[in-house]
């Protein structure tokens, strides 16, 4: 019987923990409306997710799988909060852009 790849499982847990940390930073930035600062963090996170997708899931250890599940659940929960804040900002931004568009039409109509 093959021995479980403990190191692979530890690396996976480490990546998920880093993803959680980045996701927490993203939520904090979203709460502060620091949208420009959020994008680079999101890019870092995307790189980690891509790395996870390339890794073989060698974690046969039940404890490791449980740790992964807990981390993933926390990440998803924080993601949901961040998405909600982003959606609210998008509505506000759309309103701002619409008012600029209306002002532009008025200026054009009156040749200002």
VONUBA-989886 format. One record per residue: x, y, z of N, C-alpha, C in turn; residue in three letters; residue number from 1. Coordinates in Angstrom, 3 decimals, always signed. Layout:
! VONUBA-989886
<n_x->X&n_y->Y&n_z->Z&ca_x->X&ca_y->Y&ca_z->Z&c_x->X&c_y->Y&c_z->Z&residuo->ALA&num->NUM>
...
//
This chain:
! VONUBA-989886
<n_x->+0.844&n_y->-1.184&n_z->+0.000&ca_x->+0.000&ca_y->+0.000&ca_z->+0.000&c_x->+0.881&c_y->+1.236&c_z->+0.000&residuo->UNK&num->1>
<n_x->+0.511&n_y->+2.234&n_z->-0.844&ca_x->+1.312&ca_y->+3.453&ca_z->-0.947&c_x->+1.129&c_y->+4.340&c_z->+0.266&residuo->UNK&num->2>
<n_x->+2.218&n_y->+4.965&n_z->+0.627&ca_x->+2.205&ca_y->+5.904&ca_z->+1.735&c_x->+1.637&c_y->+7.243&c_z->+1.236&residuo->UNK&num->3>
<n_x->+0.725&n_y->+7.890&n_z->+1.971&ca_x->+0.185&ca_y->+9.179&ca_z->+1.520&c_x->+1.289&c_y->+10.224&c_z->+1.399&residuo->UNK&num->4>
<n_x->+1.131&n_y->+11.106&n_z->+0.418&ca_x->+2.100&ca_y->+12.182&ca_z->+0.199&c_x->+1.797&c_y->+13.320&c_z->+1.164&residuo->UNK&num->5>
<n_x->+2.377&n_y->+13.236&n_z->+2.345&ca_x->+2.135&ca_y->+14.230&ca_z->+3.392&c_x->+2.627&c_y->+15.599&c_z->+2.945&residuo->UNK&num->6>
<n_x->+3.795&n_y->+15.629&n_z->+2.298&ca_x->+4.350&ca_y->+16.907&ca_z->+1.864&c_x->+3.417&c_y->+17.592&c_z->+0.870&residuo->UNK&num->7>
<n_x->+2.859&n_y->+16.818&n_z->-0.080&ca_x->+1.919&ca_y->+17.380&ca_z->-1.044&c_x->+0.700&c_y->+17.954&c_z->-0.352&residuo->UNK&num->8>
<n_x->+0.207&n_y->+17.230&n_z->+0.661&ca_x->-0.941&ca_y->+17.710&ca_z->+1.427&c_x->-0.622&c_y->+18.977&c_z->+2.194&residuo->UNK&num->9>
<n_x->+0.577&n_y->+19.038&n_z->+2.762&ca_x->+0.996&ca_y->+20.238&ca_z->+3.496&c_x->+1.117&c_y->+21.428&c_z->+2.551&residuo->UNK&num->10>
<n_x->+1.636&n_y->+21.178&n_z->+1.360&ca_x->+1.769&ca_y->+22.271&ca_z->+0.382&c_x->+0.393&c_y->+22.783&c_z->-0.032&residuo->UNK&num->11>
<n_x->-0.523&n_y->+21.870&n_z->-0.230&ca_x->-1.885&ca_y->+22.256&ca_z->-0.600&c_x->-2.530&c_y->+23.077&c_z->+0.511&residuo->UNK&num->12>
<n_x->-2.384&n_y->+22.622&n_z->+1.743&ca_x->-2.936&ca_y->+23.368&ca_z->+2.884&c_x->-2.311&c_y->+24.750&c_z->+2.960&residuo->UNK&num->13>
<n_x->-1.011&n_y->+24.824&n_z->+2.727&ca_x->-0.306&ca_y->+26.102&ca_z->+2.751&c_x->-0.855&c_y->+27.057&c_z->+1.686&residuo->UNK&num->14>
<n_x->-1.126&n_y->+26.531&n_z->+0.513&ca_x->-1.668&ca_y->+27.368&ca_z->-0.565&c_x->-3.075&c_y->+27.831&c_z->-0.212&residuo->UNK&num->15>
<n_x->-3.895&n_y->+26.920&n_z->+0.294&ca_x->-5.249&ca_y->+27.323&ca_z->+0.703&c_x->-5.203&c_y->+28.367&c_z->+1.822&residuo->UNK&num->16>
<n_x->-4.277&n_y->+28.221&n_z->+2.752&ca_x->-4.142&ca_y->+29.197&ca_z->+3.840&c_x->-3.743&c_y->+30.565&c_z->+3.281&residuo->UNK&num->17>
<n_x->-2.849&n_y->+30.558&n_z->+2.287&ca_x->-2.443&ca_y->+31.813&ca_z->+1.650&c_x->-3.616&c_y->+32.416&c_z->+0.878&residuo->UNK&num->18>
<n_x->-4.399&n_y->+31.567&n_z->+0.209&ca_x->-5.602&ca_y->+32.041&ca_z->-0.477&c_x->-6.570&c_y->+32.698&c_z->+0.503&residuo->UNK&num->19>
<n_x->-6.719&n_y->+32.090&n_z->+1.666&ca_x->-7.602&ca_y->+32.648&ca_z->+2.689&c_x->-7.087&c_y->+34.019&c_z->+3.134&residuo->UNK&num->20>
<n_x->-5.789&n_y->+34.119&n_z->+3.348&ca_x->-5.196&ca_y->+35.400&ca_z->+3.754&c_x->-5.441&c_y->+36.477&c_z->+2.690&residuo->UNK&num->21>
<n_x->-5.231&n_y->+36.132&n_z->+1.438&ca_x->-5.454&ca_y->+37.096&ca_z->+0.354&c_x->-6.932&c_y->+37.464&c_z->+0.243&residuo->UNK&num->22>
<n_x->-7.801&n_y->+36.495&n_z->+0.450&ca_x->-9.238&ca_y->+36.745&ca_z->+0.384&c_x->-9.670&c_y->+37.680&c_z->+1.512&residuo->UNK&num->23>
<n_x->-9.069&n_y->+37.506&n_z->+2.688&ca_x->-9.359&ca_y->+38.408&ca_z->+3.811&c_x->-8.900&c_y->+39.830&c_z->+3.478&residuo->UNK&num->24>
<n_x->-7.724&n_y->+39.949&n_z->+2.846&ca_x->-7.228&ca_y->+41.272&ca_z->+2.433&c_x->-8.174&c_y->+41.904&c_z->+1.423&residuo->UNK&num->25>
<n_x->-8.662&n_y->+41.096&n_z->+0.495&ca_x->-9.587&ca_y->+41.616&ca_z->-0.514&c_x->-10.861&c_y->+42.150&c_z->+0.127&residuo->UNK&num->26>
<n_x->-11.383&n_y->+41.429&n_z->+1.096&ca_x->-12.591&ca_y->+41.885&ca_z->+1.782&c_x->-12.322&c_y->+43.187&c_z->+2.526&residuo->UNK&num->27>
<n_x->-11.194&n_y->+43.267&n_z->+3.197&ca_x->-10.838&ca_y->+44.504&ca_z->+3.910&c_x->-10.749&c_y->+45.674&c_z->+2.936&residuo->UNK&num->28>
<n_x->-10.108&n_y->+45.461&n_z->+1.804&ca_x->-9.986&ca_y->+46.523&ca_z->+0.793&c_x->-11.353&c_y->+46.905&c_z->+0.229&residuo->UNK&num->29>
<n_x->-12.206&n_y->+45.920&n_z->+0.013&ca_x->-13.553&ca_y->+46.206&ca_z->-0.497&c_x->-14.346&c_y->+47.032&c_z->+0.521&residuo->UNK&num->30>
<n_x->-14.191&n_y->+46.697&n_z->+1.797&ca_x->-14.880&ca_y->+47.468&ca_z->+2.837&c_x->-14.391&c_y->+48.905&c_z->+2.884&residuo->UNK&num->31>
<n_x->-13.135&n_y->+49.119&n_z->+2.494&ca_x->-12.545&ca_y->+50.456&ca_z->+2.475&c_x->-12.744&c_y->+51.146&c_z->+1.124&residuo->UNK&num->32>
<n_x->-13.427&n_y->+50.478&n_z->+0.216&ca_x->-13.614&ca_y->+50.973&ca_z->-1.158&c_x->-12.281&c_y->+51.265&c_z->-1.846&residuo->UNK&num->33>
<n_x->-11.275&n_y->+50.474&n_z->-1.530&ca_x->-9.942&ca_y->+50.619&ca_z->-2.131&c_x->-9.860&c_y->+49.704&c_z->-3.353&residuo->UNK&num->34>
<n_x->-10.674&n_y->+50.020&n_z->-4.359&ca_x->-10.834&ca_y->+49.145&ca_z->-5.517&c_x->-9.546&c_y->+48.983&c_z->-6.315&residuo->UNK&num->35>
<n_x->-8.761&n_y->+50.031&n_z->-6.429&ca_x->-7.506&ca_y->+49.940&ca_z->-7.184&c_x->-6.502&c_y->+49.027&c_z->-6.497&residuo->UNK&num->36>
<n_x->-6.547&n_y->+48.960&n_z->-5.184&ca_x->-5.630&ca_y->+48.102&ca_z->-4.425&c_x->-6.089&c_y->+46.642&c_z->-4.438&residuo->UNK&num->37>
<n_x->-7.356&n_y->+46.435&n_z->-4.697&ca_x->-7.916&ca_y->+45.095&ca_z->-4.668&c_x->-7.478&c_y->+44.264&c_z->-5.882&residuo->UNK&num->38>
<n_x->-7.360&n_y->+44.891&n_z->-7.029&ca_x->-7.049&ca_y->+44.172&ca_z->-8.269&c_x->-5.729&c_y->+43.384&c_z->-8.213&residuo->UNK&num->39>
<n_x->-4.631&n_y->+43.963&n_z->-7.718&ca_x->-3.394&ca_y->+43.175&ca_z->-7.658&c_x->-3.486&c_y->+41.971&c_z->-6.720&residuo->UNK&num->40>
<n_x->-4.248&n_y->+42.111&n_z->-5.644&ca_x->-4.433&ca_y->+41.000&ca_z->-4.714&c_x->-5.227&c_y->+39.893&c_z->-5.413&residuo->UNK&num->41>
<n_x->-6.222&n_y->+40.303&n_z->-6.168&ca_x->-7.020&ca_y->+39.332&ca_z->-6.910&c_x->-6.155&c_y->+38.585&c_z->-7.930&residuo->UNK&num->42>
<n_x->-5.220&n_y->+39.287&n_z->-8.544&ca_x->-4.309&ca_y->+38.645&ca_z->-9.508&c_x->-3.406&c_y->+37.624&c_z->-8.815&residuo->UNK&num->43>
<n_x->-2.918&n_y->+37.968&n_z->-7.624&ca_x->-2.095&ca_y->+37.022&ca_z->-6.848&c_x->-2.901&c_y->+35.766&c_z->-6.529&residuo->UNK&num->44>
<n_x->-4.133&n_y->+36.000&n_z->-6.153&ca_x->-5.012&ca_y->+34.886&ca_z->-5.800&c_x->-5.259&c_y->+33.989&c_z->-7.010&residuo->UNK&num->45>
<n_x->-5.462&n_y->+34.601&n_z->-8.157&ca_x->-5.702&ca_y->+33.828&ca_z->-9.381&c_x->-4.497&c_y->+32.941&c_z->-9.710&residuo->UNK&num->46>
<n_x->-3.294&n_y->+33.439&n_z->-9.453&ca_x->-2.086&ca_y->+32.644&ca_z->-9.690&c_x->-2.055&c_y->+31.419&c_z->-8.770&residuo->UNK&num->47>
<n_x->-2.438&n_y->+31.619&n_z->-7.522&ca_x->-2.461&ca_y->+30.491&ca_z->-6.578&c_x->-3.516&c_y->+29.460&c_z->-6.970&residuo->UNK&num->48>
<n_x->-4.665&n_y->+29.940&n_z->-7.409&ca_x->-5.725&ca_y->+29.028&ca_z->-7.834&c_x->-5.252&c_y->+28.224&c_z->-9.043&residuo->UNK&num->49>
<n_x->-4.593&n_y->+28.889&n_z->-9.979&ca_x->-4.054&ca_y->+28.184&ca_z->-11.149&c_x->-3.031&c_y->+27.135&c_z->-10.728&residuo->UNK&num->50>
<n_x->-2.215&n_y->+27.478&n_z->-9.752&ca_x->-1.213&ca_y->+26.533&ca_z->-9.235&c_x->-1.896&c_y->+25.317&c_z->-8.613&residuo->UNK&num->51>
<n_x->-2.953&n_y->+25.552&n_z->-7.858&ca_x->-3.694&ca_y->+24.444&ca_z->-7.250&c_x->-4.281&c_y->+23.523&c_z->-8.317&residuo->UNK&num->52>
<n_x->-4.770&n_y->+24.110&n_z->-9.387&ca_x->-5.380&ca_y->+23.311&ca_z->-10.449&c_x->-4.356&c_y->+22.400&c_z->-11.121&residuo->UNK&num->53>
<n_x->-3.099&n_y->+22.829&n_z->-11.150&ca_x->-2.045&ca_y->+22.042&ca_z->-11.776&c_x->-1.516&c_y->+20.934&c_z->-10.867&residuo->UNK&num->54>
<n_x->-1.745&n_y->+21.072&n_z->-9.590&ca_x->-1.227&ca_y->+20.101&ca_z->-8.628&c_x->-2.086&c_y->+18.852&c_z->-8.625&residuo->UNK&num->55>
<n_x->-1.431&n_y->+17.711&n_z->-8.460&ca_x->-2.162&ca_y->+16.462&ca_z->-8.267&c_x->-2.707&c_y->+16.465&c_z->-6.846&residuo->UNK&num->56>
<n_x->-3.921&n_y->+16.025&n_z->-6.708&ca_x->-4.505&ca_y->+15.943&ca_z->-5.372&c_x->-4.064&c_y->+14.621&c_z->-4.747&residuo->UNK&num->57>
<n_x->-2.942&n_y->+14.686&n_z->-4.051&ca_x->-2.343&ca_y->+13.483&ca_z->-3.473&c_x->-2.685&c_y->+13.313&c_z->-2.000&residuo->UNK&num->58>
<n_x->-3.489&n_y->+14.198&n_z->-1.486&ca_x->-3.793&ca_y->+14.162&ca_z->-0.060&c_x->-4.828&c_y->+13.080&c_z->+0.220&residuo->UNK&num->59>
<n_x->-4.347&n_y->+11.927&n_z->+0.658&ca_x->-5.246&ca_y->+10.838&ca_z->+1.015&c_x->-5.638&c_y->+10.926&c_z->+2.483&residuo->UNK&num->60>
<n_x->-4.943&n_y->+11.769&n_z->+3.200&ca_x->-5.154&ca_y->+11.911&ca_z->+4.629&c_x->-6.488&c_y->+12.611&c_z->+4.889&residuo->UNK&num->61>
<n_x->-7.324&n_y->+11.980&n_z->+5.700&ca_x->-8.646&ca_y->+12.535&ca_z->+5.999&c_x->-8.544&c_y->+13.895&c_z->+6.697&residuo->UNK&num->62>
<n_x->-7.573&n_y->+14.052&n_z->+7.593&ca_x->-7.397&ca_y->+15.325&ca_z->+8.302&c_x->-7.038&c_y->+16.440&c_z->+7.330&residuo->UNK&num->63>
<n_x->-6.201&n_y->+16.110&n_z->+6.357&ca_x->-5.808&ca_y->+17.104&ca_z->+5.353&c_x->-7.015&c_y->+17.518&c_z->+4.529&residuo->UNK&num->64>
<n_x->-7.808&n_y->+16.556&n_z->+4.117&ca_x->-9.021&ca_y->+16.854&ca_z->+3.350&c_x->-9.972&c_y->+17.722&c_z->+4.164&residuo->UNK&num->65>
<n_x->-10.084&n_y->+17.440&n_z->+5.453&ca_x->-10.946&ca_y->+18.227&ca_z->+6.329&c_x->-10.429&c_y->+19.657&c_z->+6.437&residuo->UNK&num->66>
<n_x->-9.117&n_y->+19.812&n_z->+6.600&ca_x->-8.514&ca_y->+21.150&ca_z->+6.671&c_x->-8.785&c_y->+21.918&c_z->+5.378&residuo->UNK&num->67>
<n_x->-8.609&n_y->+21.246&n_z->+4.254&ca_x->-8.875&ca_y->+21.876&ca_z->+2.958&c_x->-10.322&c_y->+22.344&c_z->+2.879&residuo->UNK&num->68>
<n_x->-11.242&n_y->+21.477&n_z->+3.293&ca_x->-12.665&ca_y->+21.811&ca_z->+3.233&c_x->-12.995&c_y->+23.024&c_z->+4.094&residuo->UNK&num->69>
<n_x->-12.417&n_y->+23.086&n_z->+5.283&ca_x->-12.653&ca_y->+24.218&ca_z->+6.181&c_x->-12.116&c_y->+25.510&c_z->+5.558&residuo->UNK&num->70>
<n_x->-10.907&n_y->+25.446&n_z->+5.021&ca_x->-10.313&ca_y->+26.629&ca_z->+4.388&c_x->-11.126&c_y->+27.079&c_z->+3.174&residuo->UNK&num->71>
<n_x->-11.543&n_y->+26.130&n_z->+2.365&ca_x->-12.342&ca_y->+26.461&ca_z->+1.181&c_x->-13.658&c_y->+27.114&c_z->+1.592&residuo->UNK&num->72>
<n_x->-14.293&n_y->+26.589&n_z->+2.624&ca_x->-15.552&ca_y->+27.168&ca_z->+3.099&c_x->-15.345&c_y->+28.611&c_z->+3.576&residuo->UNK&num->73>
<n_x->-14.252&n_y->+28.853&n_z->+4.297&ca_x->-13.955&ca_y->+30.209&ca_z->+4.769&c_x->-13.700&c_y->+31.143&c_z->+3.587&residuo->UNK&num->74>
<n_x->-12.951&n_y->+30.662&n_z->+2.606&ca_x->-12.658&ca_y->+31.460&ca_z->+1.410&c_x->-13.955&c_y->+31.812&c_z->+0.686&residuo->UNK&num->75>
<n_x->-14.821&n_y->+30.831&n_z->+0.504&ca_x->-16.084&ca_y->+31.071&ca_z->-0.196&c_x->-16.964&c_y->+32.070&c_z->+0.550&residuo->UNK&num->76>
<n_x->-16.977&n_y->+31.981&n_z->+1.858&ca_x->-17.772&ca_y->+32.899&ca_z->+2.665&c_x->-17.269&c_y->+34.344&c_z->+2.506&residuo->UNK&num->77>
<n_x->-15.950&n_y->+34.511&n_z->+2.581&ca_x->-15.369&ca_y->+35.843&ca_z->+2.410&c_x->-15.566&c_y->+36.351&c_z->+0.986&residuo->UNK&num->78>
<n_x->-15.461&n_y->+35.450&n_z->+0.023&ca_x->-15.704&ca_y->+35.814&ca_z->-1.375&c_x->-17.115&c_y->+36.365&c_z->-1.558&residuo->UNK&num->79>
<n_x->-18.061&n_y->+35.712&n_z->-0.926&ca_x->-19.449&ca_y->+36.149&ca_z->-1.034&c_x->-19.623&c_y->+37.571&c_z->-0.495&residuo->UNK&num->80>
<n_x->-19.011&n_y->+37.848&n_z->+0.639&ca_x->-19.082&ca_y->+39.204&ca_z->+1.210&c_x->-18.429&c_y->+40.220&c_z->+0.279&residuo->UNK&num->81>
<n_x->-17.281&n_y->+39.846&n_z->-0.274&ca_x->-16.560&ca_y->+40.746&ca_z->-1.173&c_x->-17.383&c_y->+41.002&c_z->-2.430&residuo->UNK&num->82>
<n_x->-17.959&n_y->+39.947&n_z->-2.988&ca_x->-18.791&ca_y->+40.103&ca_z->-4.190&c_x->-19.968&c_y->+41.032&c_z->-3.929&residuo->UNK&num->83>
<n_x->-20.560&n_y->+40.910&n_z->-2.754&ca_x->-21.695&ca_y->+41.775&ca_z->-2.410&c_x->-21.259&c_y->+43.237&c_z->-2.403&residuo->UNK&num->84>
<n_x->-20.123&n_y->+43.507&n_z->-1.791&ca_x->-19.616&ca_y->+44.886&ca_z->-1.755&c_x->-19.269&c_y->+45.380&c_z->-3.157&residuo->UNK&num->85>
<n_x->-18.686&n_y->+44.519&n_z->-3.955&ca_x->-18.349&ca_y->+44.891&ca_z->-5.339&c_x->-19.613&c_y->+45.185&c_z->-6.145&residuo->UNK&num->86>
<n_x->-20.638&n_y->+44.372&n_z->-5.956&ca_x->-21.900&ca_y->+44.580&ca_z->-6.667&c_x->-22.528&c_y->+45.915&c_z->-6.285&residuo->UNK&num->87>
<n_x->-22.482&n_y->+46.226&n_z->-5.001&ca_x->-23.021&ca_y->+47.513&ca_z->-4.537&c_x->-22.248&c_y->+48.665&c_z->-5.166&residuo->UNK&num->88>
<n_x->-20.930&n_y->+48.526&n_z->-5.254&ca_x->-20.104&ca_y->+49.559&ca_z->-5.858&c_x->-20.414&c_y->+49.685&c_z->-7.351&residuo->UNK&num->89>
<n_x->-20.640&n_y->+48.565&n_z->-8.010&ca_x->-20.959&ca_y->+48.600&ca_z->-9.440&c_x->-22.267&c_y->+49.344&c_z->-9.692&residuo->UNK&num->90>
<n_x->-23.251&n_y->+49.157&n_z->-8.829&ca_x->-24.521&ca_y->+49.885&ca_z->-8.957&c_x->-24.266&c_y->+51.379&c_z->-8.792&residuo->UNK&num->91>
<n_x->-23.477&n_y->+51.727&n_z->-7.784&ca_x->-23.149&ca_y->+53.141&ca_z->-7.545&c_x->-22.367&c_y->+53.722&c_z->-8.726&residuo->UNK&num->92>
<n_x->-21.414&n_y->+52.968&n_z->-9.214&ca_x->-20.603&ca_y->+53.420&ca_z->-10.349&c_x->-21.469&c_y->+53.608&c_z->-11.586&residuo->UNK&num->93>
<n_x->-22.397&n_y->+52.678&n_z->-11.820&ca_x->-23.306&ca_y->+52.799&ca_z->-12.970&c_x->-24.110&c_y->+54.086&c_z->-12.861&residuo->UNK&num->94>
<n_x->-24.570&n_y->+54.414&n_z->-11.665&ca_x->-25.334&ca_y->+55.635&ca_z->-11.444&c_x->-24.486&c_y->+56.868&c_z->-11.755&residuo->UNK&num->95>
<n_x->-23.239&n_y->+56.849&n_z->-11.315&ca_x->-22.320&ca_y->+57.964&ca_z->-11.578&c_x->-22.095&c_y->+58.114&c_z->-13.076&residuo->UNK&num->96>
<n_x->-21.834&n_y->+57.005&n_z->-13.747&ca_x->-21.593&ca_y->+57.052&ca_z->-15.186&c_x->-22.831&c_y->+57.508&c_z->-15.951&residuo->UNK&num->97>
<n_x->-23.991&n_y->+57.062&n_z->-15.514&ca_x->-25.235&ca_y->+57.497&ca_z->-16.152&c_x->-25.440&c_y->+58.997&c_z->-15.998&residuo->UNK&num->98>
<n_x->-25.094&n_y->+59.544&n_z->-14.833&ca_x->-25.262&ca_y->+60.990&ca_z->-14.637&c_x->-24.278&c_y->+61.769&c_z->-15.510&residuo->UNK&num->99>
<n_x->-23.063&n_y->+61.233&n_z->-15.696&ca_x->-22.113&ca_y->+61.886&ca_z->-16.606&c_x->-22.632&c_y->+61.846&c_z->-18.036&residuo->UNK&num->100>
<n_x->-23.215&n_y->+60.713&n_z->-18.409&ca_x->-23.762&ca_y->+60.561&ca_z->-19.752&c_x->-24.907&c_y->+61.552&c_z->-19.971&residuo->UNK&num->101>
<n_x->-25.775&n_y->+61.696&n_z->-18.969&ca_x->-26.888&ca_y->+62.642&ca_z->-19.079&c_x->-26.363&c_y->+64.067&c_z->-19.195&residuo->UNK&num->102>
<n_x->-25.342&n_y->+64.390&n_z->-18.411&ca_x->-24.761&ca_y->+65.740&ca_z->-18.460&c_x->-24.142&c_y->+65.990&c_z->-19.835&residuo->UNK&num->103>
<n_x->-23.488&n_y->+64.993&n_z->-20.369&ca_x->-22.868&ca_y->+65.108&ca_z->-21.688&c_x->-23.934&c_y->+65.354&c_z->-22.756&residuo->UNK&num->104>
<n_x->-25.059&n_y->+64.651&n_z->-22.668&ca_x->-26.165&ca_y->+64.841&ca_z->-23.624&c_x->-26.746&c_y->+66.238&c_z->-23.521&residuo->UNK&num->105>
<n_x->-26.893&n_y->+66.724&n_z->-22.296&ca_x->-27.415&ca_y->+68.082&ca_z->-22.094&c_x->-26.452&c_y->+69.100&c_z->-22.694&residuo->UNK&num->106>
<n_x->-25.165&n_y->+68.941&n_z->-22.400&ca_x->-24.171&ca_y->+69.865&ca_z->-22.955&c_x->-24.183&c_y->+69.852&c_z->-24.491&residuo->UNK&num->107>
<n_x->-24.330&n_y->+68.665&n_z->-25.063&ca_x->-24.357&ca_y->+68.536&ca_z->-26.519&c_x->-25.622&c_y->+69.182&c_z->-27.082&residuo->UNK&num->108>
<n_x->-26.763&n_y->+68.959&n_z->-26.404&ca_x->-28.031&ca_y->+69.510&ca_z->-26.867&c_x->-28.011&c_y->+71.034&c_z->-26.870&residuo->UNK&num->109>
<n_x->-27.346&n_y->+71.631&n_z->-25.885&ca_x->-27.292&ca_y->+73.080&ca_z->-25.781&c_x->-25.982&c_y->+73.642&c_z->-26.337&residuo->UNK&num->110>
<n_x->-25.230&n_y->+72.751&n_z->-26.975&ca_x->-23.975&ca_y->+73.136&ca_z->-27.611&c_x->-23.028&c_y->+73.858&c_z->-26.633&residuo->UNK&num->111>
<n_x->-22.892&n_y->+73.268&n_z->-25.443&ca_x->-22.027&ca_y->+73.861&ca_z->-24.413&c_x->-20.644&c_y->+73.289&c_z->-24.469&residuo->UNK&num->112>
//
